[in-house]
Amino acid sequence: LLLVVPSLSFAQLQPCDRSDCGDHGTCLGWKQLKLCICDQGYLGMSCEQTACTSANSCNNNGLCLGSTTNFFCLCNLGFMGQTCNQTFSIGK
């Protein structure tokens, strides 16, 4: 994999450090081309968002995906709604 960034020369690239990914991530690459590996429970380009937890965000054992402010729930069979709080049944 070769990544070409025409506006930067190799001499201009500065290695990133942990602070480039906030308090909850480890930085790989350079300040201008970084990849943050977030600690468990965090996400975002700089690990700045708290990941949602199913126990706090989704009812009836639904699976929470996203952050605490922007999430959706994958509901188990028999449940629906934004937080899996509505029931439904398949008629006979």
CNS distance restraints for C-alpha pairs under 8 A (distance, minus, plus):
assign (resid   5 and name CA) (resid   9 and name CA) 7.89 0.50 0.50
assign (resid   8 and name CA) (resid  12 and name CA) 6.24 0.50 0.50
assign (resid   8 and name CA) (resid  13 and name CA) 7.28 0.50 0.50
assign (resid   9 and name CA) (resid  13 and name CA) 6.97 0.50 0.50
assign (resid  13 and name CA) (resid  30 and name CA) 6.10 0.50 0.50
assign (resid  13 and name CA) (resid  31 and name CA) 7.13 0.50 0.50
assign (resid  13 and name CA) (resid  32 and name CA) 6.69 0.50 0.50
assign (resid  14 and name CA) (resid  30 and name CA) 5.34 0.50 0.50
assign (resid  14 and name CA) (resid  31 and name CA) 5.72 0.50 0.50
assign (resid  14 and name CA) (resid  32 and name CA) 7.33 0.50 0.50
assign (resid  15 and name CA) (resid  29 and name CA) 6.14 0.50 0.50
assign (resid  15 and name CA) (resid  30 and name CA) 4.17 0.50 0.50
assign (resid  15 and name CA) (resid  31 and name CA) 5.88 0.50 0.50
assign (resid  16 and name CA) (resid  20 and name CA) 6.24 0.50 0.50
assign (resid  16 and name CA) (resid  27 and name CA) 6.05 0.50 0.50
assign (resid  16 and name CA) (resid  28 and name CA) 6.67 0.50 0.50
assign (resid  16 and name CA) (resid  29 and name CA) 6.09 0.50 0.50
assign (resid  16 and name CA) (resid  30 and name CA) 4.59 0.50 0.50
assign (resid  16 and name CA) (resid  31 and name CA) 4.59 0.50 0.50
assign (resid  16 and name CA) (resid  34 and name CA) 6.96 0.50 0.50
assign (resid  17 and name CA) (resid  21 and name CA) 7.76 0.50 0.50
assign (resid  17 and name CA) (resid  26 and name CA) 7.39 0.50 0.50
assign (resid  17 and name CA) (resid  27 and name CA) 5.71 0.50 0.50
assign (resid  17 and name CA) (resid  28 and name CA) 7.74 0.50 0.50
assign (resid  17 and name CA) (resid  31 and name CA) 7.93 0.50 0.50
assign (resid  18 and name CA) (resid  22 and name CA) 6.88 0.50 0.50
assign (resid  18 and name CA) (resid  23 and name CA) 7.60 0.50 0.50
assign (resid  18 and name CA) (resid  25 and name CA) 6.64 0.50 0.50
assign (resid  18 and name CA) (resid  26 and name CA) 5.07 0.50 0.50
assign (resid  18 and name CA) (resid  27 and name CA) 5.43 0.50 0.50
assign (resid  19 and name CA) (resid  23 and name CA) 6.72 0.50 0.50
assign (resid  19 and name CA) (resid  27 and name CA) 7.95 0.50 0.50
assign (resid  20 and name CA) (resid  27 and name CA) 6.43 0.50 0.50
assign (resid  20 and name CA) (resid  31 and name CA) 7.08 0.50 0.50
assign (resid  20 and name CA) (resid  46 and name CA) 7.07 0.50 0.50
assign (resid  21 and name CA) (resid  25 and name CA) 5.01 0.50 0.50
assign (resid  21 and name CA) (resid  26 and name CA) 6.06 0.50 0.50
assign (resid  21 and name CA) (resid  27 and name CA) 5.84 0.50 0.50
assign (resid  21 and name CA) (resid  36 and name CA) 5.78 0.50 0.50
assign (resid  21 and name CA) (resid  38 and name CA) 7.87 0.50 0.50
assign (resid  21 and name CA) (resid  45 and name CA) 7.87 0.50 0.50
assign (resid  21 and name CA) (resid  46 and name CA) 4.44 0.50 0.50
assign (resid  21 and name CA) (resid  47 and name CA) 5.97 0.50 0.50
assign (resid  21 and name CA) (resid  48 and name CA) 7.84 0.50 0.50
assign (resid  22 and name CA) (resid  46 and name CA) 6.21 0.50 0.50
assign (resid  22 and name CA) (resid  47 and name CA) 6.49 0.50 0.50
assign (resid  22 and name CA) (resid  48 and name CA) 6.75 0.50 0.50
assign (resid  23 and name CA) (resid  47 and name CA) 7.90 0.50 0.50
assign (resid  24 and name CA) (resid  38 and name CA) 5.90 0.50 0.50
assign (resid  24 and name CA) (resid  39 and name CA) 5.34 0.50 0.50
assign (resid  24 and name CA) (resid  42 and name CA) 6.80 0.50 0.50
assign (resid  24 and name CA) (resid  47 and name CA) 5.80 0.50 0.50
assign (resid  24 and name CA) (resid  48 and name CA) 7.41 0.50 0.50
assign (resid  25 and name CA) (resid  36 and name CA) 5.88 0.50 0.50
assign (resid  25 and name CA) (resid  37 and name CA) 5.36 0.50 0.50
assign (resid  25 and name CA) (resid  38 and name CA) 4.12 0.50 0.50
assign (resid  25 and name CA) (resid  39 and name CA) 5.37 0.50 0.50
assign (resid  25 and name CA) (resid  46 and name CA) 7.19 0.50 0.50
assign (resid  25 and name CA) (resid  47 and name CA) 5.76 0.50 0.50
assign (resid  26 and name CA) (resid  36 and name CA) 5.52 0.50 0.50
assign (resid  26 and name CA) (resid  37 and name CA) 5.13 0.50 0.50
assign (resid  26 and name CA) (resid  38 and name CA) 6.41 0.50 0.50
assign (resid  26 and name CA) (resid  39 and name CA) 7.83 0.50 0.50
assign (resid  27 and name CA) (resid  34 and name CA) 6.43 0.50 0.50
assign (resid  27 and name CA) (resid  35 and name CA) 5.74 0.50 0.50
assign (resid  27 and name CA) (resid  36 and name CA) 4.59 0.50 0.50
assign (resid  27 and name CA) (resid  37 and name CA) 6.34 0.50 0.50
assign (resid  28 and name CA) (resid  34 and name CA) 5.83 0.50 0.50
assign (resid  28 and name CA) (resid  35 and name CA) 5.16 0.50 0.50
assign (resid  28 and name CA) (resid  36 and name CA) 6.27 0.50 0.50
assign (resid  28 and name CA) (resid  37 and name CA) 7.59 0.50 0.50
assign (resid  29 and name CA) (resid  33 and name CA) 6.14 0.50 0.50
assign (resid  29 and name CA) (resid  34 and name CA) 4.94 0.50 0.50
assign (resid  29 and name CA) (resid  35 and name CA) 6.36 0.50 0.50
assign (resid  30 and name CA) (resid  34 and name CA) 5.14 0.50 0.50
assign (resid  35 and name CA) (resid  45 and name CA) 7.72 0.50 0.50
assign (resid  36 and name CA) (resid  45 and name CA) 6.63 0.50 0.50
assign (resid  36 and name CA) (resid  46 and name CA) 6.02 0.50 0.50
assign (resid  36 and name CA) (resid  47 and name CA) 6.92 0.50 0.50
assign (resid  37 and name CA) (resid  47 and name CA) 7.75 0.50 0.50
assign (resid  38 and name CA) (resid  42 and name CA) 5.78 0.50 0.50
assign (resid  38 and name CA) (resid  43 and name CA) 5.96 0.50 0.50
assign (resid  38 and name CA) (resid  46 and name CA) 7.84 0.50 0.50
assign (resid  38 and name CA) (resid  47 and name CA) 5.37 0.50 0.50
assign (resid  39 and name CA) (resid  43 and name CA) 7.97 0.50 0.50
assign (resid  39 and name CA) (resid  47 and name CA) 7.70 0.50 0.50
assign (resid  41 and name CA) (resid  50 and name CA) 6.04 0.50 0.50
assign (resid  41 and name CA) (resid  51 and name CA) 5.03 0.50 0.50
assign (resid  41 and name CA) (resid  52 and name CA) 7.62 0.50 0.50
assign (resid  42 and name CA) (resid  47 and name CA) 5.52 0.50 0.50
assign (resid  42 and name CA) (resid  48 and name CA) 6.91 0.50 0.50
assign (resid  42 and name CA) (resid  49 and name CA) 5.62 0.50 0.50
assign (resid  42 and name CA) (resid  50 and name CA) 4.64 0.50 0.50
assign (resid  42 and name CA) (resid  51 and name CA) 5.02 0.50 0.50
assign (resid  43 and name CA) (resid  47 and name CA) 4.57 0.50 0.50
assign (resid  43 and name CA) (resid  48 and name CA) 6.44 0.50 0.50
assign (resid  43 and name CA) (resid  49 and name CA) 5.27 0.50 0.50
assign (resid  43 and name CA) (resid  50 and name CA) 6.38 0.50 0.50
assign (resid  43 and name CA) (resid  51 and name CA) 6.12 0.50 0.50
assign (resid  43 and name CA) (resid  67 and name CA) 7.35 0.50 0.50
assign (resid  44 and name CA) (resid  48 and name CA) 5.76 0.50 0.50
assign (resid  44 and name CA) (resid  49 and name CA) 5.72 0.50 0.50
assign (resid  49 and name CA) (resid  67 and name CA) 6.18 0.50 0.50
assign (resid  49 and name CA) (resid  68 and name CA) 7.73 0.50 0.50
assign (resid  50 and name CA) (resid  67 and name CA) 5.53 0.50 0.50
assign (resid  50 and name CA) (resid  68 and name CA) 6.04 0.50 0.50
assign (resid  51 and name CA) (resid  65 and name CA) 7.76 0.50 0.50
assign (resid  51 and name CA) (resid  66 and name CA) 5.87 0.50 0.50
assign (resid  51 and name CA) (resid  67 and name CA) 4.10 0.50 0.50
assign (resid  51 and name CA) (resid  68 and name CA) 5.73 0.50 0.50
assign (resid  52 and name CA) (resid  56 and name CA) 7.32 0.50 0.50
assign (resid  52 and name CA) (resid  57 and name CA) 6.56 0.50 0.50
assign (resid  52 and name CA) (resid  64 and name CA) 6.19 0.50 0.50
assign (resid  52 and name CA) (resid  65 and name CA) 6.66 0.50 0.50
assign (resid  52 and name CA) (resid  66 and name CA) 5.97 0.50 0.50
assign (resid  52 and name CA) (resid  67 and name CA) 4.72 0.50 0.50
assign (resid  52 and name CA) (resid  68 and name CA) 4.45 0.50 0.50
assign (resid  52 and name CA) (resid  69 and name CA) 8.00 0.50 0.50
assign (resid  52 and name CA) (resid  71 and name CA) 6.95 0.50 0.50
assign (resid  53 and name CA) (resid  57 and name CA) 6.01 0.50 0.50
assign (resid  53 and name CA) (resid  58 and name CA) 7.78 0.50 0.50
assign (resid  53 and name CA) (resid  63 and name CA) 8.00 0.50 0.50
assign (resid  53 and name CA) (resid  64 and name CA) 5.88 0.50 0.50
assign (resid  53 and name CA) (resid  65 and name CA) 7.97 0.50 0.50
assign (resid  53 and name CA) (resid  68 and name CA) 7.78 0.50 0.50
assign (resid  54 and name CA) (resid  58 and name CA) 4.99 0.50 0.50
assign (resid  54 and name CA) (resid  59 and name CA) 7.50 0.50 0.50
assign (resid  54 and name CA) (resid  61 and name CA) 6.92 0.50 0.50
assign (resid  54 and name CA) (resid  62 and name CA) 6.22 0.50 0.50
assign (resid  54 and name CA) (resid  63 and name CA) 5.28 0.50 0.50
assign (resid  54 and name CA) (resid  64 and name CA) 4.68 0.50 0.50
assign (resid  54 and name CA) (resid  73 and name CA) 7.90 0.50 0.50
assign (resid  55 and name CA) (resid  59 and name CA) 7.18 0.50 0.50
assign (resid  55 and name CA) (resid  61 and name CA) 7.35 0.50 0.50
assign (resid  57 and name CA) (resid  64 and name CA) 6.60 0.50 0.50
assign (resid  57 and name CA) (resid  68 and name CA) 7.65 0.50 0.50
assign (resid  57 and name CA) (resid  73 and name CA) 7.85 0.50 0.50
assign (resid  57 and name CA) (resid  83 and name CA) 6.61 0.50 0.50
assign (resid  58 and name CA) (resid  62 and name CA) 5.16 0.50 0.50
assign (resid  58 and name CA) (resid  63 and name CA) 6.61 0.50 0.50
assign (resid  58 and name CA) (resid  64 and name CA) 6.11 0.50 0.50
assign (resid  58 and name CA) (resid  73 and name CA) 5.96 0.50 0.50
assign (resid  58 and name CA) (resid  83 and name CA) 4.65 0.50 0.50
assign (resid  58 and name CA) (resid  84 and name CA) 5.98 0.50 0.50
assign (resid  58 and name CA) (resid  85 and name CA) 7.78 0.50 0.50
assign (resid  59 and name CA) (resid  83 and name CA) 5.82 0.50 0.50
assign (resid  59 and name CA) (resid  84 and name CA) 5.25 0.50 0.50
assign (resid  59 and name CA) (resid  85 and name CA) 5.68 0.50 0.50
assign (resid  60 and name CA) (resid  75 and name CA) 7.70 0.50 0.50
assign (resid  60 and name CA) (resid  76 and name CA) 7.46 0.50 0.50
assign (resid  60 and name CA) (resid  79 and name CA) 7.54 0.50 0.50
assign (resid  60 and name CA) (resid  84 and name CA) 6.42 0.50 0.50
assign (resid  60 and name CA) (resid  85 and name CA) 7.07 0.50 0.50
assign (resid  61 and name CA) (resid  75 and name CA) 7.46 0.50 0.50
assign (resid  61 and name CA) (resid  76 and name CA) 7.07 0.50 0.50
assign (resid  62 and name CA) (resid  73 and name CA) 5.90 0.50 0.50
assign (resid  62 and name CA) (resid  74 and name CA) 5.46 0.50 0.50
assign (resid  62 and name CA) (resid  75 and name CA) 4.50 0.50 0.50
assign (resid  62 and name CA) (resid  76 and name CA) 5.88 0.50 0.50
assign (resid  62 and name CA) (resid  83 and name CA) 7.64 0.50 0.50
assign (resid  62 and name CA) (resid  84 and name CA) 6.31 0.50 0.50
assign (resid  63 and name CA) (resid  73 and name CA) 5.37 0.50 0.50
assign (resid  63 and name CA) (resid  74 and name CA) 4.97 0.50 0.50
assign (resid  63 and name CA) (resid  75 and name CA) 6.54 0.50 0.50
assign (resid  64 and name CA) (resid  71 and name CA) 6.68 0.50 0.50
assign (resid  64 and name CA) (resid  72 and name CA) 5.93 0.50 0.50
assign (resid  64 and name CA) (resid  73 and name CA) 4.59 0.50 0.50
assign (resid  64 and name CA) (resid  74 and name CA) 6.49 0.50 0.50
assign (resid  65 and name CA) (resid  71 and name CA) 5.52 0.50 0.50
assign (resid  65 and name CA) (resid  72 and name CA) 5.57 0.50 0.50
assign (resid  65 and name CA) (resid  73 and name CA) 6.24 0.50 0.50
assign (resid  65 and name CA) (resid  74 and name CA) 7.77 0.50 0.50
assign (resid  66 and name CA) (resid  70 and name CA) 5.90 0.50 0.50
assign (resid  66 and name CA) (resid  71 and name CA) 4.33 0.50 0.50
assign (resid  66 and name CA) (resid  72 and name CA) 6.67 0.50 0.50
assign (resid  67 and name CA) (resid  71 and name CA) 5.41 0.50 0.50
assign (resid  72 and name CA) (resid  82 and name CA) 6.56 0.50 0.50
assign (resid  72 and name CA) (resid  83 and name CA) 7.41 0.50 0.50
assign (resid  73 and name CA) (resid  82 and name CA) 6.38 0.50 0.50
assign (resid  73 and name CA) (resid  83 and name CA) 5.87 0.50 0.50
assign (resid  73 and name CA) (resid  84 and name CA) 6.80 0.50 0.50
assign (resid  74 and name CA) (resid  84 and name CA) 7.69 0.50 0.50
assign (resid  75 and name CA) (resid  79 and name CA) 5.76 0.50 0.50
assign (resid  75 and name CA) (resid  80 and name CA) 5.92 0.50 0.50
assign (resid  75 and name CA) (resid  83 and name CA) 7.91 0.50 0.50
assign (resid  75 and name CA) (resid  84 and name CA) 5.44 0.50 0.50
assign (resid  76 and name CA) (resid  80 and name CA) 7.88 0.50 0.50
assign (resid  76 and name CA) (resid  84 and name CA) 7.88 0.50 0.50
assign (resid  78 and name CA) (resid  87 and name CA) 5.63 0.50 0.50
assign (resid  78 and name CA) (resid  88 and name CA) 5.25 0.50 0.50
assign (resid  78 and name CA) (resid  89 and name CA) 5.91 0.50 0.50
assign (resid  79 and name CA) (resid  84 and name CA) 5.36 0.50 0.50
assign (resid  79 and name CA) (resid  85 and name CA) 6.67 0.50 0.50
assign (resid  79 and name CA) (resid  86 and name CA) 5.53 0.50 0.50
assign (resid  79 and name CA) (resid  87 and name CA) 4.48 0.50 0.50
assign (resid  79 and name CA) (resid  88 and name CA) 5.94 0.50 0.50
assign (resid  80 and name CA) (resid  84 and name CA) 4.59 0.50 0.50
assign (resid  80 and name CA) (resid  85 and name CA) 6.45 0.50 0.50
assign (resid  80 and name CA) (resid  86 and name CA) 5.19 0.50 0.50
assign (resid  80 and name CA) (resid  87 and name CA) 6.14 0.50 0.50
assign (resid  80 and name CA) (resid  88 and name CA) 7.14 0.50 0.50
assign (resid  81 and name CA) (resid  85 and name CA) 5.99 0.50 0.50
assign (resid  81 and name CA) (resid  86 and name CA) 5.69 0.50 0.50
